[in-house]
Amino acid sequence: MIIIAAILAASLAGGATGSDPAPTPAVEVERADEAFWAAYNVCDRGRMADAFTEDAEFYHDITGLTRGRDAIVASLISGPCGTPGQHLRRQVVEGTVQAFPLADQNIFLVGDHQFYVRQDGKAEHVSARARFADVWRREDGRWRMARVVSYDHGPPPYAPPPVDAAFDAARLPSFAGRYRSPDFGDVTLSVEGQGLRMQSGNLSLALFPISDARFAATDRDLQFAFDGDQVTIFDGGQAVTTAQRQR
């Protein structure tokens, strides 16, 4: 009984401390990765530099290979952080990050991320999506990136907004007609089913109502906002032109 009581007492004492087990190397690397990107999002040169080994190599499917910590950080400062009036923010795609242990105290971290741009005070929008594959190395008691591969850059997948179920289809003819844009020439809109058909040169798109006077394309991030006899066309959330109805 004494032995059992001692075991129970020790168990309860241990539970009372509330101490958590030490994080695994994989968790440590994921936290280090989050810290690096937090520094990237505010263009903190010192914190970014501290996340790379001195002999780091950065492979990028667009800009190519950059060797060495100083050169990598310099390219980040002059590139993503160096455009006046622009702010670039990176965000991981939830559920895509995976960490795998390698020999010699290395961790292989992979996942997907998206980049958001805010230009000249305009609304922030998604500019690209890509994949990353990094080798993190344990040195001097710290995890640092030794090899970085950023690849498969492209536009983010388009997720169309929901259809406005309350929209009265009888109003569709009021939006139809020929509009003229100083940037793209004639834009023709005609009624098609429960929406509109947009034709401009060789481009033909189906549009559906998302609000009382706003339509969206079904397969790309284009929206058309109507105001009387004119329509403003938005591409990726940014207004690109205004077209006037031709009588």
Phi, psi and omega in degrees: 000321181298317180297314180298317180297321180294319179297316179296319180296317179295321180295315180294322179296319179295320179292331182289335182291334181068017182288137179264150177296152180298142180296147177288161176305322180298317179294320178301318180292319178299321177292320177296323178295316178299320180295321178298314184289332172297320176292321178299318184293340177247010177056047178272099185302314184298313181291325177295315181299323182291348182270355182246148168287160182298327182261024184301151175231135182241116179255125183231134185290347179251313185266350176092206186262134173235128183251137175093141183302312184298318181292322180296312181295321178299321180291326178290321180291319182280336182267268183303328183264357191255006181267117181301137177077003183239140173235127180250131180233134179255142176219132180290149174275116186305138176085002183258344186281132176224143179238135182230130178288141174240169178293163175060041176057047175241151176233133178260118183245128181229158177171185177243150175215160179239152180242132182248138182241136169238117187245124174052041176079001179283171182298141178291142178215157179287127182256331183196159173229144183209175176244154178225150177216114187236143170255117178260136184241138178273119177211138180054035178075011182231151172267128179224153179281127177257326178223132181230130175235121177242119191213173178061040177291138179189176179294150178292151177298139183276127175244101184297145177292164182289150176291141176283101184294339182272357183293135180271111183298342179293345180274350184306317181300336181290343179263344183288154178146184179254125181244150180239127178253136177294343182263324188237003180080214185282137175235118182255130179240130180226156179286134178217107180062235180263017181211208181235159173243122179260131178231125176215106186062234179271358182269125179228124184226143171273135181240145178229151184286133176244350173200188186300325183220034181221135181236154179231151176285156183276336188231008175203161187278071174238134177228151183234116180253120185264140175215094184065237183266016176229156179227133176260130183258129180248132176240116182063030179087354181252133177292124184250336178192160173237129181249141182254138179295136179263131183256000000 
